[in-house]
Amino acid sequence: MGWEEKEFAAVFYSEPGVLGFLANVLSAFLAAVGNMIDPAEQTVAGTVITGVHLIVIGGFVQLVAGLLSFRKYDHLAATAFVTFAALWSSMGVLRILEATSSTAAVISATLPGLVSYACVALVLSVTSATTNYIMPPVALTAAILLSFETVGLYYGWGKKVAFALEIVLVLIALYGATALLLKGVFQRWVIPGFGNAPFNVLLFGTRAGTSQNRSKEEEKKKNTKYAEPMGLGYLSNVPVAAIFAFHYLGFTVSFPAATPWVGLALVSLIIASYYSFLRNDAFHCIMFGSQATFWLCQAAGLAAHSLTGGNYDVRSPLLGTWAFLPTFVLLVLVSLTKDKVTLVNNLVFALLSVAWFSVIPLAGAKYAVGALCAALSVLSLYSSFANLINSVAEKPIMWVGSRLVAMTTLREGFKKVRCCRPARETSSAKDADDVCREGSSDTLAFLSNAVAAWAALSGNAVGIAAVHMAWIVGAGILVQLLSALLSLKVKKTAKPAGMVYIASALMWGVWTLVRFSGYIFQNNPLGDHQDSLLVGVIVLMVINLGSMVSSCFVSKIWLVTTVLMEVVQVCLLLFTLDKLPSHLAEAFLGLLGVVCLYGAGAALLAAVIGVDVLPGRGPIWQINIDTEDDPGTGQLTIPTPSSKKTSGLRTIADVLDAGGVCGIPTDTVYALAASCKHPEAIKRIYHVKSRPAEKPICVCISHLGQLEAAGPDFSPLLWDFMRRCYPGGISCVVPKGEWLANLGLGDAVSYIGTSDSICIRVPDSTATAHLVSMTGPLGITSANPSGEPDSTHHDMVLSSLGDKIDGMLCDGPSNELVASTVVNCMKIDEAGISFFRVGCTPQERVEQLFAQAKEAVEHAQFEASINSS
């Protein structure tokens, strides 16, 4: 197969981009139809139907595409599709509001949403230029049309321009969907647009002053079956912060109409928290989850207060705001081990929680909150841009700042001051993942309980009852149920922790119903409903008794929390009977909030730092899980012969010849290998290690003579340079050509390398050379889940990928701790060499070899010219 056919390195999963692009096609078309019709001729039914279609197609369908893209390890597509899902859904809801409410209120609420999403789309257009040629014009067109949609709120001609741009968006997105669909059908690029990009971030230099390497322990925490959600999390903060900024600075008059923008953006923020949780990234899970809880409470309280005729100052009754400050302060502390952009982001949230305190005068507080929200919106926009670019490049191209404190330093510091025993021992990586996930879900659950408890402290006056209800329902019920969902992923404590979380959510639901029944039942607090409420409270107390028992298997802090909840429910029972002593409930609610804040801090530090700084995290009764129920702990059934014996090499060679994927040793770190005789096996490597499609696989040969026999048209300089590099820990990226057929790649040429280049690897390893001489050329890549540390022992490969591969050639410890150095030789004669990656062979040594090769070739040419003359 000719090298000029621009084929792709396929992955195991189907392409969700088709679904995402088609959702954009239909959404833009619906929006265009709405803009084309004169407002005077639009009917209520037609506008509502358009809004519903935008929610279903542009929102739900595109959300599905985004979630599938996360599983496909596509950072940018996942972020873009989920973000556009929130955008189109918000526009759909506002179309419905246009038909059923005041136009002025809708315009006021739409302005910050359109402006912020136009900026978000602009960021996506720039970042997507690093992956393909289709997404940039799609996102850029979206940014421009959103700008004219904003103009159209006030001038009719803006709608007409937006209509034209929406038609352009339809055509571009339709082309993108067609290109991806044809790729899936024919397994090659039929029409251009994907497979390469305007900018190759791999060639960009690393930004100075930025941490280039994560610690091995930090990398191990990440489960890279899922794409990085940090860009989505930061982008989700942009519209939310912008809407609050516009409101508090006086540019909008109706906050309730803006709640669809806020609510749907918060869904994206929660998705970012959830996927951080799945990746065992406790820090970002807790950070995004805490931010979502903060925005949810503030937005729900402000909307409820506005709907009941309140003014701007809804801070005075919101004692729950105090619960956020300790959490954000701890996040600031932990952010010292991250980059400076993350540190500033958490610092702004801490300042925001202070600005919402009632002790600050109203006139100053309103503008302080507005200014902080505006600054946060801009900061989040840059943070998302930097994170997306750096995620695609897997190196810090955009400045985010180096960390101020190493994680090991912070951990050792806490170990010196801790007042409890060391963290619970973990017997395996899965146990460590459980500890990380348990801490994440515990932090959010404790935080939501603290917020709800302190929000309930302010009484049940009818004038502010709606605000309290909004806070308690938002934090105490919704976020608590989210924590229960997260706990299902924690193997050892899933059932007891889930029961505790659900019981907490039930308690806050009943508390809201009983204590604020005066607002619900129109100033008749109990009346004819007293018996029903009494039965509900008693049932809740019985459920909480079961929760108390379950908490013994979770942690001591949860046991104390559930006991206090039982006391609070006794107070609720006395209130129902009209026999509650004065301030008794408030005292226990305040104590409950303090205990929950303690639990949130202890869980946060344990999950992120890995040290139980505060006592009480351990359970009273341990749960012993039978390992037979866990297929991951069973014995491996794949062949694992030793590389020291020829019979072992023959065994793995037979597996490879049969189309299997095996782990093999090299002269550097362990690698995954598949025979070039079986293109489907090479495609499987992407699934085995969750490797992004844009990252090519290289070809491994036994000796340079194989390459010479294939007859590539290489320059004398390239040949001389490769003879000096091979065999060894250097990989050369060279142009593809017809010679690959002579090398024996066959149809596998479409799945190795890129459309115009291929990486050649000749390991300086007797075992690898002997194996390749048996099998022919192999497609290889490092034997580790994508993004995690390289495997330096066959046990590491078996531990992380043993259930996905078909064989393992065991060779003990590897010769190196990092992979080979990858050198760009595409334009070696015109521009010299450059580096895709500096690995085990130092850059200085490679440059020295190149200088020697260049000198030798120039000397040979000089002698040839003299002899010829």
BELDATA-V729649 format. One record per run of one state. SS is the DSSP state (alpha for helix, beta for strand, coil for the rest). FROM is the first residue (numbers start at 0). TO is the last residue. If there is no record, write none. Layout:
# BELDATA-V729649
{{SS:FROM:TO} {SS:FROM:TO}}
This chain:
# BELDATA-V729649
{{coil:0:15} {alpha:16:35} {coil:36:37} {alpha:38:40} {coil:41:42} {alpha:43:70} {coil:71:73} {alpha:74:99} {coil:100:101} {alpha:102:127} {coil:128:132} {alpha:133:151} {coil:152:154} {alpha:155:185} {coil:186:199} {alpha:200:202} {coil:203:214} {alpha:215:219} {coil:220:228} {alpha:229:247} {coil:248:254} {alpha:255:277} {coil:278:280} {alpha:281:306} {coil:307:317} {alpha:318:334} {coil:335:338} {alpha:339:354} {coil:355:360} {alpha:361:392} {coil:393:405} {alpha:406:416} {coil:417:427} {alpha:428:457} {coil:458:460} {alpha:461:486} {coil:487:492} {alpha:493:514} {coil:515:515} {alpha:516:519} {coil:520:525} {alpha:526:550} {coil:551:554} {alpha:555:575} {coil:576:582} {alpha:583:607} {coil:608:625} {alpha:626:628} {coil:629:629} {alpha:630:632} {coil:633:637} {beta:638:638} {coil:639:640} {beta:641:641} {coil:642:644} {alpha:645:656} {coil:657:659} {beta:660:663} {coil:664:669} {beta:670:674} {coil:675:677} {alpha:678:688} {coil:689:696} {beta:697:699} {coil:700:702} {alpha:703:709} {coil:710:714} {alpha:715:724} {coil:725:728} {beta:729:734} {coil:735:737} {alpha:738:742} {coil:743:744} {alpha:745:749} {coil:750:755} {beta:756:760} {coil:761:764} {alpha:765:774} {coil:775:776} {beta:777:781} {coil:782:791} {beta:792:792} {alpha:793:800} {coil:801:805} {beta:806:807} {coil:808:808} {beta:809:809} {coil:810:811} {beta:812:812} {coil:813:819} {beta:820:823} {coil:824:826} {alpha:827:830} {coil:831:832} {beta:833:836} {coil:837:841} {alpha:842:867} {coil:868:868}}
